[in-house]
């Protein structure tokens, strides 16, 4: 198996999760990287991606695992055949699937366009109740691990997986409190359990 980290920028951020999977599968075929298939009636390529990212959110830290016996330079082969915006930045061989979708616990984002504010005000709150995209009231405060303002935007570590916090939800909340406009959101890093 090969696990790799890739980007989702330059227009690729507007691909849905399913379309992104199709693009990766096509890239692997064009690169001559044979992927093993599942057994059973409905066979499918054994490609395992990290959690879906909201449409329109850029990322330089997406993860994927491919069940393959390819022995060449995976990164060079992938990048020579991938569409603009989807580029492999790191890769390694692994005996087992790291299961990025389940084992990613936090993601690191930058949001541009928000007015500067005192980050301690957010971190000192006991709870922050918001309505999510499904109309449910949720307390997002336990899902915010760190936050800081810099000259080029607001940076924060937010929960992922079962404690997922959509970055656009937090950005809209901060915008409603402190002003500005929610500009570019980009995922910069992720903490994956080993």
C-alpha positions in Angstrom: 0.0 0.0 0.0 1.0 3.6 -0.6 -0.2 6.5 1.6 0.2 10.0 0.3 -0.5 13.6 1.1 -1.9 15.8 -1.7 -3.2 19.3 -2.5 -6.7 20.4 -3.4 -6.1 23.9 -4.9 -6.3 25.9 -8.2 -9.9 25.0 -8.9 -9.8 21.5 -7.5 -11.4 22.8 -4.3 -14.7 23.0 -6.1 -14.7 19.2 -6.8 -17.1 17.2 -4.7 -15.6 14.3 -2.6 -16.9 11.7 -5.1 -15.5 13.6 -8.1 -12.2 14.0 -6.4 -12.1 10.2 -5.9 -12.8 9.7 -9.6 -10.0 12.2 -10.5 -7.5 10.3 -8.3 -8.6 7.0 -9.8 -8.2 8.3 -13.3 -4.8 9.8 -12.4 -3.6 6.5 -11.1 -4.7 4.7 -14.3 -3.0 7.3 -16.5 0.2 7.0 -14.5 0.2 3.2 -14.9 -0.2 2.6 -11.2 -2.3 -0.6 -10.9 -4.7 -0.5 -8.0 -6.0 -3.7 -6.4 -9.8 -4.1 -6.4 -12.2 -5.4 -3.7 -13.7 -8.8 -4.0 -17.3 -9.5 -4.4 -20.1 -8.7 -6.9 -19.5 -4.9 -7.0 -15.7 -4.6 -7.3 -14.2 -1.2 -6.7 -10.7 0.2 -6.6 -9.2 0.1 -3.1 -8.6 3.8 -2.7 -9.1 5.2 0.9 -9.5 8.9 1.3 -9.5 11.2 4.3 -12.7 12.9 5.5 -14.6 15.0 2.9 -13.7 18.7 2.8 -16.4 21.3 2.2 -16.7 22.3 -1.4 -14.7 25.5 -2.1 -12.2 25.0 0.8 -8.7 24.7 -0.4 -6.2 22.3 1.1 -2.5 21.5 1.1 -3.0 18.6 3.5 -5.4 15.9 2.1 -4.5 12.3 2.6 -5.2 9.1 0.7 -4.1 5.4 0.7 -3.9 3.3 -2.4 -3.8 -0.5 -2.3 -1.1 -1.2 -4.9 2.2 -3.0 -5.5 3.7 -0.1 -7.5 7.4 0.1 -6.9 8.5 3.3 -8.8 8.5 6.9 -7.8 4.9 7.3 -6.9 5.0 11.1 -6.4 6.6 11.7 -9.8 4.3 9.3 -11.7 1.2 10.8 -9.9 2.1 14.4 -10.5 3.0 13.9 -14.2 -0.6 12.7 -14.8 -2.7 14.6 -12.3 -5.0 17.5 -13.1 -4.1 21.0 -12.0 -4.5 21.5 -8.3 -4.2 17.9 -7.2 -0.6 17.2 -6.6 1.2 14.7 -4.4 3.5 16.4 -1.9 4.6 13.4 0.2 4.2 9.6 0.0 5.4 6.4 1.7 4.9 2.7 1.7 2.7 1.1 4.5 1.8 -2.4 5.4 -1.7 -1.5 6.6 -4.2 1.2 5.8 -3.6 4.2 8.1 -7.4 4.9 7.8 -7.1 8.6 7.6 -10.9 9.1 7.6 -11.1 7.6 11.1 -7.7 8.6 12.6 -7.6 12.3 11.8 -8.5 14.0 15.0 -7.7 17.7 14.3 -7.2 19.9 11.2 -5.4 23.3 11.0 -7.0 26.1 8.9 -6.3 29.7 7.9 -9.2 32.0 7.2 -8.6 35.4 5.5 -10.8 38.5 5.6 -11.7 38.5 9.3 -11.0 41.5 11.5 -8.4 41.0 14.2 -9.7 40.1 17.7 -8.6 38.9 21.1 -8.4 35.1 20.7 -8.5 34.5 24.5 -12.1 35.7 24.4 -13.0 32.6 22.3 -10.8 30.2 24.3 -12.2 31.4 27.6 -15.8 30.7 26.7 -17.4 27.7 28.3 -19.7 27.0 25.4 -20.5 28.4 21.9 -23.9 27.1 20.7 -24.5 27.4 17.0 -27.0 25.9 14.5 -25.3 23.6 12.0 -26.2 23.1 8.4 -28.7 20.4 9.4 -30.6 22.8 11.7 -29.2 21.2 14.9 -27.9 23.2 17.9 -24.3 22.2 18.7 -21.7 23.3 21.1 -18.6 24.0 19.0 -16.4 25.2 21.9 -15.0 21.7 22.7 -14.1 21.3 19.0 -11.8 24.4 19.0 -8.4 23.4 20.2 -6.4 26.5 19.4 -6.9 29.9 17.7 -4.7 32.8 16.9 -4.7 36.0 14.8 -1.8 36.8 12.5 -1.3 39.5 9.9 -2.4 37.2 7.1 -5.5 35.7 8.7 -7.0 33.7 11.6 -5.4 30.3 12.2 -7.1 27.6 14.2 -7.0 23.9 15.1 -10.5 22.4 14.8 -11.9 19.0 15.6 -12.3 16.4 12.9 -14.1 13.0 12.5 -16.6 12.5 15.3 -15.9 16.0 16.8 -15.9 17.6 13.3 -16.1 21.4 13.2 -16.7 22.8 9.7 -14.2 25.7 9.3 -16.8 27.8 7.5 -19.1 27.5 10.4 -16.5 28.8 12.9 -15.4 31.5 10.4 -19.0 32.8 10.0 -19.4 32.9 13.8 -16.2 34.9 14.2 -17.2 37.2 11.4 -20.6 37.8 13.1 -18.8 38.7 16.3 -15.8 40.8 15.1 -16.7 41.8 11.6 -14.9 41.5 8.3 -15.8 39.1 5.5 -15.0 35.4 5.3 -12.5 35.1 2.5 -10.3 32.2 1.5 -10.3 29.2 3.8 -7.4 26.7 3.4 -6.6 23.6 5.3 -2.9 23.6 6.1 -2.3 20.6 8.2 -3.8 17.7 10.1 -3.0 15.6 13.2 -3.4 11.9 12.4 -3.3 9.3 15.2 -0.7 6.6 14.7 
